[in-house]
């Protein structure tokens, strides 16, 4: 939805599009601000970036055959 708003907001405006789509204008503006400045990301988003690197490392180290449960257990160790 955010990509659609970005593509069409110059023609129709952001708020009218948000009125038609099920998204609050403030939610869209907050997402756009976080995309422009990653320092505004929440603690959860910043933590997920670090976890993403660890998940990728574990997945690749085990010949890319580990599934969700095995990766989760490996991360807990």
PDB file with one MODEL, atoms N, CA, C and O in Angstrom:
MODEL        1
ATOM      1  N   UNK A   1       0.811  -1.179   0.000  1.00  0.00           N
ATOM      2  CA  UNK A   1       0.000   0.000   0.000  1.00  0.00           C
ATOM      3  C   UNK A   1       0.861   1.253   0.000  1.00  0.00           C
ATOM      4  O   UNK A   1       0.552   2.239  -0.669  1.00  0.00           O
ATOM      5  N   UNK A   2       1.955   1.196   0.768  1.00  0.00           N
ATOM      6  CA  UNK A   2       2.802   2.379   0.854  1.00  0.00           C
ATOM      7  C   UNK A   2       3.437   2.709  -0.490  1.00  0.00           C
ATOM      8  O   UNK A   2       3.587   3.880  -0.841  1.00  0.00           O
ATOM      9  N   UNK A   3       3.810   1.672  -1.244  1.00  0.00           N
ATOM     10  CA  UNK A   3       4.388   1.898  -2.567  1.00  0.00           C
ATOM     11  C   UNK A   3       3.348   2.523  -3.500  1.00  0.00           C
ATOM     12  O   UNK A   3       3.669   3.397  -4.305  1.00  0.00           O
ATOM     13  N   UNK A   4       2.113   2.070  -3.384  1.00  0.00           N
ATOM     14  CA  UNK A   4       1.038   2.632  -4.209  1.00  0.00           C
ATOM     15  C   UNK A   4       0.843   4.110  -3.895  1.00  0.00           C
ATOM     16  O   UNK A   4       0.701   4.929  -4.803  1.00  0.00           O
ATOM     17  N   UNK A   5       0.835   4.449  -2.611  1.00  0.00           N
ATOM     18  CA  UNK A   5       0.666   5.854  -2.217  1.00  0.00           C
ATOM     19  C   UNK A   5       1.832   6.686  -2.737  1.00  0.00           C
ATOM     20  O   UNK A   5       1.633   7.788  -3.248  1.00  0.00           O
ATOM     21  N   UNK A   6       3.059   6.155  -2.608  1.00  0.00           N
ATOM     22  CA  UNK A   6       4.227   6.885  -3.098  1.00  0.00           C
ATOM     23  C   UNK A   6       4.129   7.163  -4.596  1.00  0.00           C
ATOM     24  O   UNK A   6       4.484   8.250  -5.052  1.00  0.00           O
ATOM     25  N   UNK A   7       3.653   6.191  -5.354  1.00  0.00           N
ATOM     26  CA  UNK A   7       3.567   6.340  -6.804  1.00  0.00           C
ATOM     27  C   UNK A   7       2.504   7.354  -7.233  1.00  0.00           C
ATOM     28  O   UNK A   7       2.684   8.057  -8.227  1.00  0.00           O
ATOM     29  N   UNK A   8       1.404   7.431  -6.493  1.00  0.00           N
ATOM     30  CA  UNK A   8       0.262   8.228  -6.946  1.00  0.00           C
ATOM     31  C   UNK A   8       0.009   9.498  -6.134  1.00  0.00           C
ATOM     32  O   UNK A   8      -0.940  10.226  -6.426  1.00  0.00           O
ATOM     33  N   UNK A   9       0.820   9.777  -5.139  1.00  0.00           N
ATOM     34  CA  UNK A   9       0.514  10.930  -4.298  1.00  0.00           C
ATOM     35  C   UNK A   9       0.750  12.256  -4.989  1.00  0.00           C
ATOM     36  O   UNK A   9       0.143  13.256  -4.607  1.00  0.00           O
ATOM     37  N   UNK A  10       1.620  12.301  -6.003  1.00  0.00           N
ATOM     38  CA  UNK A  10       1.826  13.554  -6.737  1.00  0.00           C
ATOM     39  C   UNK A  10       0.584  13.947  -7.524  1.00  0.00           C
ATOM     40  O   UNK A  10       0.307  15.134  -7.697  1.00  0.00           O
ATOM     41  N   UNK A  11      -0.158  12.966  -7.998  1.00  0.00           N
ATOM     42  CA  UNK A  11      -1.346  13.239  -8.805  1.00  0.00           C
ATOM     43  C   UNK A  11      -2.565  13.490  -7.912  1.00  0.00           C
ATOM     44  O   UNK A  11      -3.288  14.467  -8.110  1.00  0.00           O
ATOM     45  N   UNK A  12      -2.795  12.606  -6.926  1.00  0.00           N
ATOM     46  CA  UNK A  12      -4.023  12.662  -6.130  1.00  0.00           C
ATOM     47  C   UNK A  12      -3.838  13.222  -4.723  1.00  0.00           C
ATOM     48  O   UNK A  12      -4.812  13.617  -4.082  1.00  0.00           O
ATOM     49  N   UNK A  13      -2.612  13.260  -4.245  1.00  0.00           N
ATOM     50  CA  UNK A  13      -2.359  13.693  -2.874  1.00  0.00           C
ATOM     51  C   UNK A  13      -2.387  12.505  -1.931  1.00  0.00           C
ATOM     52  O   UNK A  13      -3.107  11.534  -2.164  1.00  0.00           O
ATOM     53  N   UNK A  14      -1.614  12.583  -0.877  1.00  0.00           N
ATOM     54  CA  UNK A  14      -1.498  11.465   0.054  1.00  0.00           C
ATOM     55  C   UNK A  14      -2.731  11.230   0.901  1.00  0.00           C
ATOM     56  O   UNK A  14      -3.173  10.092   1.059  1.00  0.00           O
ATOM     57  N   UNK A  15      -3.291  12.300   1.449  1.00  0.00           N
ATOM     58  CA  UNK A  15      -4.429  12.135   2.356  1.00  0.00           C
ATOM     59  C   UNK A  15      -5.685  11.614   1.661  1.00  0.00           C
ATOM     60  O   UNK A  15      -6.364  10.758   2.228  1.00  0.00           O
ATOM     61  N   UNK A  16      -6.030  12.089   0.457  1.00  0.00           N
ATOM     62  CA  UNK A  16      -7.206  11.499  -0.217  1.00  0.00           C
ATOM     63  C   UNK A  16      -7.036  10.010  -0.506  1.00  0.00           C
ATOM     64  O   UNK A  16      -7.997   9.244  -0.423  1.00  0.00           O
ATOM     65  N   UNK A  17      -5.817   9.604  -0.845  1.00  0.00           N
ATOM     66  CA  UNK A  17      -5.582   8.177  -1.095  1.00  0.00           C
ATOM     67  C   UNK A  17      -5.749   7.403   0.211  1.00  0.00           C
ATOM     68  O   UNK A  17      -6.338   6.323   0.221  1.00  0.00           O
ATOM     69  N   UNK A  18      -5.233   7.950   1.307  1.00  0.00           N
ATOM     70  CA  UNK A  18      -5.355   7.268   2.603  1.00  0.00           C
ATOM     71  C   UNK A  18      -6.809   7.154   3.047  1.00  0.00           C
ATOM     72  O   UNK A  18      -7.173   6.195   3.728  1.00  0.00           O
ATOM     73  N   UNK A  19      -7.642   8.122   2.669  1.00  0.00           N
ATOM     74  CA  UNK A  19      -9.065   8.044   3.016  1.00  0.00           C
ATOM     75  C   UNK A  19      -9.740   6.867   2.324  1.00  0.00           C
ATOM     76  O   UNK A  19     -10.616   6.219   2.897  1.00  0.00           O
ATOM     77  N   UNK A  20      -9.324   6.593   1.074  1.00  0.00           N
ATOM     78  CA  UNK A  20      -9.920   5.499   0.322  1.00  0.00           C
ATOM     79  C   UNK A  20      -9.351   4.162   0.787  1.00  0.00           C
ATOM     80  O   UNK A  20     -10.089   3.188   0.935  1.00  0.00           O
ATOM     81  N   UNK A  21      -8.049   4.115   1.016  1.00  0.00           N
ATOM     82  CA  UNK A  21      -7.399   2.888   1.483  1.00  0.00           C
ATOM     83  C   UNK A  21      -7.522   2.786   2.992  1.00  0.00           C
ATOM     84  O   UNK A  21      -7.680   3.807   3.662  1.00  0.00           O
ATOM     85  N   UNK A  22      -7.453   1.587   3.544  1.00  0.00           N
ATOM     86  CA  UNK A  22      -7.584   1.439   5.005  1.00  0.00           C
ATOM     87  C   UNK A  22      -6.267   1.717   5.733  1.00  0.00           C
ATOM     88  O   UNK A  22      -5.720   0.829   6.388  1.00  0.00           O
ATOM     89  N   UNK A  23      -5.754   2.954   5.620  1.00  0.00           N
ATOM     90  CA  UNK A  23      -4.532   3.327   6.324  1.00  0.00           C
ATOM     91  C   UNK A  23      -4.668   4.776   6.777  1.00  0.00           C
ATOM     92  O   UNK A  23      -5.139   5.632   6.027  1.00  0.00           O
ATOM     93  N   UNK A  24      -4.256   5.035   7.993  1.00  0.00           N
ATOM     94  CA  UNK A  24      -4.336   6.389   8.532  1.00  0.00           C
ATOM     95  C   UNK A  24      -3.202   7.225   7.938  1.00  0.00           C
ATOM     96  O   UNK A  24      -2.088   6.725   7.776  1.00  0.00           O
ATOM     97  N   UNK A  25      -3.471   8.480   7.614  1.00  0.00           N
ATOM     98  CA  UNK A  25      -2.413   9.331   7.071  1.00  0.00           C
ATOM     99  C   UNK A  25      -1.209   9.448   8.014  1.00  0.00           C
ATOM    100  O   UNK A  25      -0.067   9.505   7.558  1.00  0.00           O
ATOM    101  N   UNK A  26      -1.462   9.484   9.314  1.00  0.00           N
ATOM    102  CA  UNK A  26      -0.347   9.593  10.261  1.00  0.00           C
ATOM    103  C   UNK A  26       0.534   8.343  10.224  1.00  0.00           C
ATOM    104  O   UNK A  26       1.749   8.440  10.392  1.00  0.00           O
ATOM    105  N   UNK A  27      -0.065   7.181  10.008  1.00  0.00           N
ATOM    106  CA  UNK A  27       0.710   5.939   9.890  1.00  0.00           C
ATOM    107  C   UNK A  27       1.593   5.984   8.659  1.00  0.00           C
ATOM    108  O   UNK A  27       2.758   5.591   8.714  1.00  0.00           O
ATOM    109  N   UNK A  28       1.054   6.455   7.559  1.00  0.00           N
ATOM    110  CA  UNK A  28       1.846   6.567   6.332  1.00  0.00           C
ATOM    111  C   UNK A  28       2.992   7.555   6.517  1.00  0.00           C
ATOM    112  O   UNK A  28       4.127   7.268   6.136  1.00  0.00           O
ATOM    113  N   UNK A  29       2.700   8.718   7.102  1.00  0.00           N
ATOM    114  CA  UNK A  29       3.748   9.725   7.297  1.00  0.00           C
ATOM    115  C   UNK A  29       4.840   9.214   8.232  1.00  0.00           C
ATOM    116  O   UNK A  29       6.020   9.483   8.005  1.00  0.00           O
ATOM    117  N   UNK A  30       4.465   8.486   9.274  1.00  0.00           N
ATOM    118  CA  UNK A  30       5.447   7.930  10.203  1.00  0.00           C
ATOM    119  C   UNK A  30       6.346   6.917   9.493  1.00  0.00           C
ATOM    120  O   UNK A  30       7.561   6.917   9.691  1.00  0.00           O
ATOM    121  N   UNK A  31       5.752   6.061   8.674  1.00  0.00           N
ATOM    122  CA  UNK A  31       6.535   5.077   7.927  1.00  0.00           C
ATOM    123  C   UNK A  31       7.492   5.772   6.957  1.00  0.00           C
ATOM    124  O   UNK A  31       8.648   5.368   6.834  1.00  0.00           O
ATOM    125  N   UNK A  32       7.020   6.810   6.271  1.00  0.00           N
ATOM    126  CA  UNK A  32       7.871   7.538   5.328  1.00  0.00           C
ATOM    127  C   UNK A  32       9.030   8.212   6.057  1.00  0.00           C
ATOM    128  O   UNK A  32      10.146   8.247   5.540  1.00  0.00           O
ATOM    129  N   UNK A  33       8.779   8.744   7.246  1.00  0.00           N
ATOM    130  CA  UNK A  33       9.842   9.395   8.015  1.00  0.00           C
ATOM    131  C   UNK A  33      10.885   8.383   8.475  1.00  0.00           C
ATOM    132  O   UNK A  33      12.081   8.675   8.451  1.00  0.00           O
ATOM    133  N   UNK A  34      10.443   7.186   8.898  1.00  0.00           N
ATOM    134  CA  UNK A  34      11.397   6.149   9.314  1.00  0.00           C
ATOM    135  C   UNK A  34      12.204   5.636   8.137  1.00  0.00           C
ATOM    136  O   UNK A  34      13.379   5.302   8.294  1.00  0.00           O
ATOM    137  N   UNK A  35      11.598   5.567   6.968  1.00  0.00           N
ATOM    138  CA  UNK A  35      12.327   5.130   5.780  1.00  0.00           C
ATOM    139  C   UNK A  35      13.395   6.158   5.406  1.00  0.00           C
ATOM    140  O   UNK A  35      14.487   5.782   4.981  1.00  0.00           O
ATOM    141  N   UNK A  36      13.095   7.452   5.557  1.00  0.00           N
ATOM    142  CA  UNK A  36      14.043   8.512   5.226  1.00  0.00           C
ATOM    143  C   UNK A  36      15.165   8.597   6.251  1.00  0.00           C
ATOM    144  O   UNK A  36      16.306   8.895   5.897  1.00  0.00           O
ATOM    145  N   UNK A  37      14.849   8.335   7.531  1.00  0.00           N
ATOM    146  CA  UNK A  37      15.841   8.418   8.608  1.00  0.00           C
ATOM    147  C   UNK A  37      15.781   7.140   9.439  1.00  0.00           C
ATOM    148  O   UNK A  37      14.956   7.046  10.348  1.00  0.00           O
ATOM    149  N   UNK A  38      16.639   6.145   9.150  1.00  0.00           N
ATOM    150  CA  UNK A  38      16.602   4.880   9.881  1.00  0.00           C
ATOM    151  C   UNK A  38      16.856   5.028  11.379  1.00  0.00           C
ATOM    152  O   UNK A  38      16.539   4.118  12.145  1.00  0.00           O
ATOM    153  N   UNK A  39      17.412   6.138  11.804  1.00  0.00           N
ATOM    154  CA  UNK A  39      17.628   6.373  13.227  1.00  0.00           C
ATOM    155  C   UNK A  39      16.324   6.505  14.009  1.00  0.00           C
ATOM    156  O   UNK A  39      16.326   6.384  15.234  1.00  0.00           O
ATOM    157  N   UNK A  40      15.224   6.749  13.324  1.00  0.00           N
ATOM    158  CA  UNK A  40      13.916   6.854  13.977  1.00  0.00           C
ATOM    159  C   UNK A  40      13.240   5.506  14.157  1.00  0.00           C
ATOM    160  O   UNK A  40      12.130   5.435  14.686  1.00  0.00           O
ATOM    161  N   UNK A  41      13.893   4.440  13.725  1.00  0.00           N
ATOM    162  CA  UNK A  41      13.302   3.104  13.832  1.00  0.00           C
ATOM    163  C   UNK A  41      13.132   2.729  15.306  1.00  0.00           C
ATOM    164  O   UNK A  41      13.878   3.187  16.172  1.00  0.00           O
ATOM    165  N   UNK A  42      12.141   1.895  15.564  1.00  0.00           N
ATOM    166  CA  UNK A  42      11.892   1.456  16.930  1.00  0.00           C
ATOM    167  C   UNK A  42      12.980   0.485  17.383  1.00  0.00           C
ATOM    168  O   UNK A  42      13.741  -0.040  16.570  1.00  0.00           O
ATOM    169  N   UNK A  43      13.038   0.262  18.675  1.00  0.00           N
ATOM    170  CA  UNK A  43      14.031  -0.677  19.224  1.00  0.00           C
ATOM    171  C   UNK A  43      13.809  -2.073  18.642  1.00  0.00           C
ATOM    172  O   UNK A  43      14.771  -2.792  18.375  1.00  0.00           O
ATOM    173  N   UNK A  44      12.566  -2.453  18.446  1.00  0.00           N
ATOM    174  CA  UNK A  44      12.257  -3.764  17.876  1.00  0.00           C
ATOM    175  C   UNK A  44      12.793  -3.896  16.455  1.00  0.00           C
ATOM    176  O   UNK A  44      13.363  -4.926  16.095  1.00  0.00           O
ATOM    177  N   UNK A  45      12.611  -2.855  15.652  1.00  0.00           N
ATOM    178  CA  UNK A  45      13.124  -2.894  14.275  1.00  0.00           C
ATOM    179  C   UNK A  45      14.643  -2.979  14.247  1.00  0.00           C
ATOM    180  O   UNK A  45      15.211  -3.717  13.442  1.00  0.00           O
ATOM    181  N   UNK A  46      15.306  -2.224  15.125  1.00  0.00           N
ATOM    182  CA  UNK A  46      16.773  -2.276  15.182  1.00  0.00           C
ATOM    183  C   UNK A  46      17.246  -3.646  15.641  1.00  0.00           C
ATOM    184  O   UNK A  46      18.239  -4.156  15.121  1.00  0.00           O
ATOM    185  N   UNK A  47      16.559  -4.254  16.604  1.00  0.00           N
ATOM    186  CA  UNK A  47      16.927  -5.586  17.069  1.00  0.00           C
ATOM    187  C   UNK A  47      16.716  -6.630  15.978  1.00  0.00           C
ATOM    188  O   UNK A  47      17.516  -7.553  15.826  1.00  0.00           O
ATOM    189  N   UNK A  48      15.628  -6.474  15.218  1.00  0.00           N
ATOM    190  CA  UNK A  48      15.340  -7.421  14.139  1.00  0.00           C
ATOM    191  C   UNK A  48      16.419  -7.414  13.063  1.00  0.00           C
ATOM    192  O   UNK A  48      16.695  -8.449  12.456  1.00  0.00           O
ATOM    193  N   UNK A  49      17.028  -6.261  12.824  1.00  0.00           N
ATOM    194  CA  UNK A  49      18.102  -6.193  11.836  1.00  0.00           C
ATOM    195  C   UNK A  49      19.273  -7.062  12.281  1.00  0.00           C
ATOM    196  O   UNK A  49      19.844  -7.793  11.471  1.00  0.00           O
ATOM    197  N   UNK A  50      19.636  -6.989  13.568  1.00  0.00           N
ATOM    198  CA  UNK A  50      20.707  -7.832  14.086  1.00  0.00           C
ATOM    199  C   UNK A  50      20.345  -9.306  14.050  1.00  0.00           C
ATOM    200  O   UNK A  50      21.183 -10.147  13.724  1.00  0.00           O
ATOM    201  N   UNK A  51      19.113  -9.620  14.382  1.00  0.00           N
ATOM    202  CA  UNK A  51      18.670 -11.012  14.333  1.00  0.00           C
ATOM    203  C   UNK A  51      18.657 -11.548  12.909  1.00  0.00           C
ATOM    204  O   UNK A  51      18.965 -12.716  12.672  1.00  0.00           O
ATOM    205  N   UNK A  52      18.301 -10.695  11.974  1.00  0.00           N
ATOM    206  CA  UNK A  52      18.270 -11.116  10.570  1.00  0.00           C
ATOM    207  C   UNK A  52      19.654 -11.580  10.131  1.00  0.00           C
ATOM    208  O   UNK A  52      19.779 -12.574   9.416  1.00  0.00           O
ATOM    209  N   UNK A  53      20.685 -10.868  10.552  1.00  0.00           N
ATOM    210  CA  UNK A  53      22.054 -11.257  10.204  1.00  0.00           C
ATOM    211  C   UNK A  53      22.416 -12.605  10.823  1.00  0.00           C
ATOM    212  O   UNK A  53      23.041 -13.443  10.173  1.00  0.00           O
ATOM    213  N   UNK A  54      22.021 -12.812  12.084  1.00  0.00           N
ATOM    214  CA  UNK A  54      22.307 -14.091  12.744  1.00  0.00           C
ATOM    215  C   UNK A  54      21.541 -15.242  12.105  1.00  0.00           C
ATOM    216  O   UNK A  54      22.091 -16.330  11.931  1.00  0.00           O
ATOM    217  N   UNK A  55      20.293 -15.017  11.758  1.00  0.00           N
ATOM    218  CA  UNK A  55      19.496 -16.068  11.116  1.00  0.00           C
ATOM    219  C   UNK A  55      20.124 -16.442   9.778  1.00  0.00           C
ATOM    220  O   UNK A  55      20.236 -17.624   9.452  1.00  0.00           O
ATOM    221  N   UNK A  56      20.527 -15.452   9.012  1.00  0.00           N
ATOM    222  CA  UNK A  56      21.162 -15.716   7.712  1.00  0.00           C
ATOM    223  C   UNK A  56      22.457 -16.508   7.906  1.00  0.00           C
ATOM    224  O   UNK A  56      22.728 -17.445   7.155  1.00  0.00           O
ATOM    225  N   UNK A  57      23.259 -16.136   8.911  1.00  0.00           N
ATOM    226  CA  UNK A  57      24.522 -16.824   9.175  1.00  0.00           C
ATOM    227  C   UNK A  57      24.277 -18.286   9.524  1.00  0.00           C
ATOM    228  O   UNK A  57      24.958 -19.168   8.999  1.00  0.00           O
ATOM    229  N   UNK A  58      23.317 -18.556  10.398  1.00  0.00           N
ATOM    230  CA  UNK A  58      23.010 -19.931  10.808  1.00  0.00           C
ATOM    231  C   UNK A  58      22.478 -20.725   9.617  1.00  0.00           C
ATOM    232  O   UNK A  58      22.879 -21.869   9.401  1.00  0.00           O
ATOM    233  N   UNK A  59      21.595 -20.131   8.860  1.00  0.00           N
ATOM    234  CA  UNK A  59      21.004 -20.814   7.705  1.00  0.00           C
ATOM    235  C   UNK A  59      22.074 -21.210   6.693  1.00  0.00           C
ATOM    236  O   UNK A  59      22.074 -22.333   6.188  1.00  0.00           O
ATOM    237  N   UNK A  60      22.987 -20.280   6.400  1.00  0.00           N
ATOM    238  CA  UNK A  60      24.030 -20.569   5.422  1.00  0.00           C
ATOM    239  C   UNK A  60      25.075 -21.534   5.967  1.00  0.00           C
ATOM    240  O   UNK A  60      25.615 -22.339   5.208  1.00  0.00           O
ATOM    241  N   UNK A  61      25.374 -21.475   7.261  1.00  0.00           N
ATOM    242  CA  UNK A  61      26.382 -22.355   7.858  1.00  0.00           C
ATOM    243  C   UNK A  61      25.922 -23.809   7.849  1.00  0.00           C
ATOM    244  O   UNK A  61      26.752 -24.718   7.829  1.00  0.00           O
ATOM    245  N   UNK A  62      24.639 -24.035   7.863  1.00  0.00           N
ATOM    246  CA  UNK A  62      24.111 -25.396   7.889  1.00  0.00           C
ATOM    247  C   UNK A  62      23.531 -25.806   6.543  1.00  0.00           C
ATOM    248  O   UNK A  62      22.498 -26.470   6.467  1.00  0.00           O
ATOM    249  N   UNK A  63      24.220 -25.395   5.485  1.00  0.00           N
ATOM    250  CA  UNK A  63      23.919 -25.813   4.110  1.00  0.00           C
ATOM    251  C   UNK A  63      22.507 -25.441   3.659  1.00  0.00           C
ATOM    252  O   UNK A  63      21.940 -26.090   2.779  1.00  0.00           O
ATOM    253  N   UNK A  64      21.953 -24.411   4.255  1.00  0.00           N
ATOM    254  CA  UNK A  64      20.636 -23.873   3.889  1.00  0.00           C
ATOM    255  C   UNK A  64      19.524 -24.913   3.951  1.00  0.00           C
ATOM    256  O   UNK A  64      18.609 -24.906   3.128  1.00  0.00           O
ATOM    257  N   UNK A  65      19.610 -25.810   4.937  1.00  0.00           N
ATOM    258  CA  UNK A  65      18.565 -26.817   5.097  1.00  0.00           C
ATOM    259  C   UNK A  65      17.815 -26.668   6.423  1.00  0.00           C
ATOM    260  O   UNK A  65      16.776 -27.302   6.605  1.00  0.00           O
ATOM    261  N   UNK A  66      18.314 -25.846   7.354  1.00  0.00           N
ATOM    262  CA  UNK A  66      17.623 -25.663   8.626  1.00  0.00           C
ATOM    263  C   UNK A  66      16.288 -24.971   8.393  1.00  0.00           C
ATOM    264  O   UNK A  66      16.190 -24.055   7.577  1.00  0.00           O
ATOM    265  N   UNK A  67      15.277 -25.408   9.103  1.00  0.00           N
ATOM    266  CA  UNK A  67      13.971 -24.776   9.059  1.00  0.00           C
ATOM    267  C   UNK A  67      13.811 -23.813  10.215  1.00  0.00           C
ATOM    268  O   UNK A  67      14.761 -23.527  10.943  1.00  0.00           O
ATOM    269  N   UNK A  68      12.603 -23.319  10.372  1.00  0.00           N
ATOM    270  CA  UNK A  68      12.295 -22.327  11.395  1.00  0.00           C
ATOM    271  C   UNK A  68      12.628 -22.824  12.788  1.00  0.00           C
ATOM    272  O   UNK A  68      13.286 -22.114  13.549  1.00  0.00           O
ATOM    273  N   UNK A  69      12.189 -24.030  13.145  1.00  0.00           N
ATOM    274  CA  UNK A  69      12.399 -24.528  14.506  1.00  0.00           C
ATOM    275  C   UNK A  69      13.870 -24.716  14.834  1.00  0.00           C
ATOM    276  O   UNK A  69      14.317 -24.366  15.926  1.00  0.00           O
ATOM    277  N   UNK A  70      14.618 -25.266  13.895  1.00  0.00           N
ATOM    278  CA  UNK A  70      16.039 -25.500  14.167  1.00  0.00           C
ATOM    279  C   UNK A  70      16.810 -24.188  14.276  1.00  0.00           C
ATOM    280  O   UNK A  70      17.699 -24.062  15.118  1.00  0.00           O
ATOM    281  N   UNK A  71      16.484 -23.228  13.447  1.00  0.00           N
ATOM    282  CA  UNK A  71      17.147 -21.928  13.544  1.00  0.00           C
ATOM    283  C   UNK A  71      16.798 -21.262  14.857  1.00  0.00           C
ATOM    284  O   UNK A  71      17.673 -20.679  15.498  1.00  0.00           O
ATOM    285  N   UNK A  72      15.531 -21.332  15.281  1.00  0.00           N
ATOM    286  CA  UNK A  72      15.108 -20.734  16.537  1.00  0.00           C
ATOM    287  C   UNK A  72      15.853 -21.373  17.698  1.00  0.00           C
ATOM    288  O   UNK A  72      16.328 -20.673  18.592  1.00  0.00           O
ATOM    289  N   UNK A  73      15.958 -22.702  17.690  1.00  0.00           N
ATOM    290  CA  UNK A  73      16.681 -23.397  18.764  1.00  0.00           C
ATOM    291  C   UNK A  73      18.157 -23.022  18.760  1.00  0.00           C
ATOM    292  O   UNK A  73      18.755 -22.846  19.821  1.00  0.00           O
ATOM    293  N   UNK A  74      18.736 -22.901  17.594  1.00  0.00           N
ATOM    294  CA  UNK A  74      20.152 -22.529  17.491  1.00  0.00           C
ATOM    295  C   UNK A  74      20.362 -21.115  18.037  1.00  0.00           C
ATOM    296  O   UNK A  74      21.358 -20.864  18.716  1.00  0.00           O
ATOM    297  N   UNK A  75      19.469 -20.214  17.760  1.00  0.00           N
ATOM    298  CA  UNK A  75      19.572 -18.850  18.275  1.00  0.00           C
ATOM    299  C   UNK A  75      19.440 -18.815  19.799  1.00  0.00           C
ATOM    300  O   UNK A  75      20.081 -17.995  20.456  1.00  0.00           O
ATOM    301  N   UNK A  76      18.624 -19.687  20.356  1.00  0.00           N
ATOM    302  CA  UNK A  76      18.449 -19.718  21.814  1.00  0.00           C
ATOM    303  C   UNK A  76      19.671 -20.250  22.526  1.00  0.00           C
ATOM    304  O   UNK A  76      19.880 -19.941  23.699  1.00  0.00           O
ATOM    305  N   UNK A  77      20.498 -21.055  21.836  1.00  0.00           N
ATOM    306  CA  UNK A  77      21.709 -21.613  22.460  1.00  0.00           C
ATOM    307  C   UNK A  77      22.714 -20.565  22.680  1.00  0.00           C
ATOM    308  O   UNK A  77      23.796 -20.846  23.195  1.00  0.00           O
TER     309      UNK A  77
ENDMDL
END
